[in-house]
Amino acid sequence: MKEKTAVFIGHNSTVGLDTKLLEQTIINLIEENITTFLSGGMGGFDRISARIVYNLKKTYPKIKNYLVIPYLNFNIFDQSLFDEIIFPEELEFIPYKAAIPRRNKYIIEHSNTAICFVKNNFGGAAKSFELAKKNRLNIINLI
C-alpha cells in the first residue's frame, strides 16, 4: 500500500499557496496510480488538501482520504471529509507532547510521496519535511 500513498506536509499558514496547483498535483498523482492520501489534520494546508481530495472523489471514486490522529481526543476539523479516521495502535501509550511528532513519523513511513507546502525551516512541518527527505519519499514542494 505504501507505494500508492501520499502524505500532506505543510504549515498552518497557507499564504501564497496556489490551490489550483495543489489540485493539479493531486490529480497527476492519482493518474500515476496514487490511491491513498494521508493527512495529519492540523493546519490550513492539511484542511485545504483534505477538502480537495474529498472533492476529487467524485471524479476518482477509487481514491481514499484518511486522517491519522495523534491521540484519541484530537479535535477533528471535519470528519465528513475522510473515508476513515486512523489512530495508530503504536501511539496509544505515547506521552501527549510526543504524540504529534510520532504520528508524523508514522504517516511518512507509510507513504512514498509527500505533497508539501513548506516555506520555513522551523516548526513541525519543517521537521516532517526533513524526515520525508531522509526517508527518500518522492517530494513535491509547492512553494
Secondary structure, DSSP 8 states (H G I E B T S, - for coil): -GGGEEEEEE-S--TT--HHHHHHHHHHHHHTT--EEEE---HHHHHHHHHHHHHHTTT-TT-EEEEE-SSTT---S-GGG-SEEE--GGGTTS-HHHHHHHHHHHHHHT-SEEEEE---SSSHHHHHHHHHHHTT-EEEE--
